[in-house]
Amino acid sequence: MPSIASQAAADSRKRATNLSLPDDALTQAKQLGLNVSAICSEALVAAVRAEQARRWHTDNRTAIEQYNQRIAQTGTFAEQIDAWEAAQSSTPPAAKPQQQGG
């Protein structure tokens, strides 16, 4: 995903293009004083991000499923530490050798 800085840089490097838009919607947008270019840009950026996210999830589905399966079987690292600490606190301390007075 692009950072805010790269998005700002991308905004400054705009390129002219032709779009075919519904006539009624374009007329109404102009009457309402809407910035059609900005609206189209924002919609395009949102669509690109959504598609990138969808593809990332598709590409990583197997790894995510394997991770979730491992967590279901072994718990998270924090849960493992909690279990270890609980086991340590329920185990009586080892007997300490008595010191001989000198």
LINTA-V306455 format. One record per backbone hydrogen bond with DSSP energy under -1.0 kcal/mol. CO is the residue of the C=O (numbers start at 1). NH is the residue of the N-H. Records with the same first field share a line. If there is no record, write none. Layout:
BEGIN
CO->NH, NH
END
This chain:
BEGIN
3->7
4->8
5->9
6->10
7->11
8->12
22->26
23->27
24->28
25->29
26->30
27->31
28->32
29->34
30->33
34->36
35->39
36->40
37->41
38->42
39->43
40->44
41->45
42->46
43->47
44->48
45->49
46->50
47->51
48->52
49->53
50->54
51->55
52->56
53->57
54->58
55->59
56->60
60->64
61->65
62->66
63->67
64->68
65->69
66->70
67->71
68->72
69->73
70->74
71->75
76->80
77->81
78->82
79->83
80->84
81->85
82->86
83->87
84->88
85->89
86->90
END
